[in-house]
Amino acid sequence: MEPVLYPEQSLELIQLTHPFVDEYKLGILNYHPHAATINWQKYSITAIELVRKLDKKLYIKGDFKRYLYDHCD
């Protein structure tokens, strides 16, 4: 899931694909003006909680980690 252009769309894709996907890799949109319009902290928490709820593996890319607090352990 990179780059995420529309957080709602990527969350929907996770919901639709989880029956046949084993691991999700999350990364953010970089170096584009649209990136400044996205609440990355809200998205990261929501995406992590969703992937965990679906009991899937999760890899969080380094540029994404700056938006996380205690949700990435």
N, C-alpha and C positions, 0 to 999 in steps of 0.2 A: 504494500500500500504506500507507494511513493511515486511522485509527490502527491500529497493530499491537497486537492484543490477545493473540495467542498466536503467538510467533515461529515455532514449528514449522509452524503452519498457513500462515503467509505464505511460508515457504521452500517448502512443498509447492505452493502456488499459483504461485510462480515456475517451479518445475519443470513444472507442468502447462500453463502458458500461454506458455512461451517460444517455441514454434513460431510464434505469431501476435502476439506483443507485441514492439515495437521498443525501447521504453524503459521502465525501471522508476523510479519515484520513491518513495523511502523516507522515512518520517517516524515519529516515536514517539508513543506515547500520553501525553498530558499531562493534568495536573490530575485524575487519578483514582487512587484508592488501589492499584488493580491494577498500575499502572505501576512501583511500588516493588518488586514481586515479580519483575520481569524483569531479566535480566542483559543490559543494552543493549549493553555493549561486546562481549560474546560474539556476540550476535545481529548486530550491525553488521558485524563481521569476517566472519562466516559468510555473510551476505547479499551483501556486496560480492564476496567470492571466488566465490560461486555465479554472480552476474550477470556477472562478468568471464569466468568459465569458459564461460558460454553465449554470450559475445561480444555482449552487449546493451549499449545505452546506459544510463547510470545518473545519476540526479539525486538528490543527498542533501540533504534539507531542513536548514535551519540548526540547528534544535533537536537534530538527530541528530548533528551534527558534533562536539559536545562529548565524544562517546564514542569518537571515532576518534583514531588516532595517525598512523601512517605508511601506513594503508590507503586514505587518501583523497588521491590526487594527481592 
